[in-house]
Amino acid sequence: MHKPMPERGRAGPEVLAELDAFKAQDPRFKEGRVWSLVYYLDEEHSGFIKDAYHSYASENGLNPGAFKSLKKIESEVIAATAEILNGTEDVCGVVTSGGTESCLMAVKTYRDMARDTRGVKKPEMILPETAHVAWFKASEYFGVKIRLVPLTADFTPDLKKLKSLINRNTVMILGSAPEYPHGTIDPIQEMGAIAEKKNIPLHVDACVGGFILPFIEDNGGAVPPWDYRVPGVTSISADIHKYGYAAKGASTITYRNLDYLRYQMFVYENWAGGVFASPALLGTRPGGGYSAAWSVLQYFGKEGYRQLARETVAAVHALKAGVNSIPELAVMGNPIGPLFSFRSTDPTLSIYAVGDQMDARGWQVNRNQFPEGLHAMVTAQHLKVVDQYIADLKASVDVVRANPALAREGGAATYGMLAHVPLRGMVRKKVLEMFSEQYRAGGGELDLSSGDAAGGPPGLVDKLVNWYVQRQQRKGR
Ligand SMILES: *Cc1c(COP(=O)(O)O)cnc(C)c1O
């Protein structure tokens, strides 16, 4: 076995072989078993983005004046993005390392813009409850208070409530196209009208939708207006490493014009290392992420993306129909686009227990909470597993219906309980403690004995629930 840092270096091929061997326990995404995290098509495409990444693996986009090729690549990626988002020629932006960076940047931009133009010192932003967790992170990082808009029955924000939350400290409003938990598109047109009337920026988080909704629309699909065609929309985040099928490390943040984007810039003129200017969060910016993003746009072209969208929508339709054909299950809300969630309509049937059964059949299915559901981020690759997925889903429902006690076992018990711990502050504290523990020096060996499909580190949820159960027992004594 290797040492973390061997005294003497090892042969390259041996190191690469070991690297490959590490993957043995990882999710089986190449077989279409994984419903998030990875956007995989086939080995040909995968090899192409690797080559495109490699060709710029050393180059640095930090200083646009140094590697002029990377600035050109970035400009072309942004121009392509602006075009599919139906922006005018004034739309401008930056390639970032991912959706989270794009969302963080929008919050920083609007906070600083409100401070500069209106003297806002206690910035607030208005988010629907379905906003991606990146926005909650941005709030914490940048000290922008969240005003949360409750949802209506179809999972879209209550617009009356939204209006009532606007005040002099509001620096931005957020809408999603679509939102991550259920795949519904917020009423961007109505939100744009409100934002415009109040003269507040409206950001559309299309991290997941940006590189597929335009092509669904091209194919004749009914997509409500959500992009730069909507007056009032001032910026859009769109990830290329999701439905653009780029290598990891590529997203975009674009603005209606430079008057907004300039507030994203950082300049420090007195640094001992020289005058410094940076357009986004990172210092060194990985050339490989940009070159792979550019290459994949060239590789597929609009026609290629339309075809991918066609296959994805076919898979989504078949999956939704399959789910809805099971009497105890129903798709949640009115999702448009590549993802959806579904719940149990039968109070005696635990959807989490169904999830456990799906896991046992080799699927990796994510769990939603508030309300409870199972999540599916569908790619073109999933078209070939639709029938198997639905057959397994039916079998899973049958098993749980015959054994309702499964709701009190395994993952179903832990997830169910986690959602019902009333003291959310304590949940937060405990998760923080356990999560940090995984980063203790010498750590890194993850407990693979119990999988945590919610995307957290394996075993975390189980540990948390054990803690809660013991706490309740102590209290009962
Ligand atoms: C994925 C996603 C993000 C965050 O993107 P990352 O690339 O994972 O950082 C933000 N918003 C939405 C709606 C997303 O789906």
The ligand as an ORCA input file, in Angstrom:
! r2SCAN-3c Opt
* xyz 0 1
  C     -26.394     22.526     -8.835
  C     -27.082     23.781     -8.479
  C     -26.384     24.847     -7.876
  C     -24.956     24.708     -7.385
  O     -24.100     24.289     -8.351
  P     -22.738     23.508     -8.044
  O     -22.123     23.378     -9.378
  O     -23.120     22.186     -7.431
  O     -21.932     24.329     -7.109
  C     -27.066     26.016     -7.671
  N     -28.359     26.140     -8.013
  C     -29.072     25.139     -8.563
  C     -30.503     25.347     -8.913
  C     -28.453     23.916     -8.800
  O     -29.150     22.895     -9.323
*
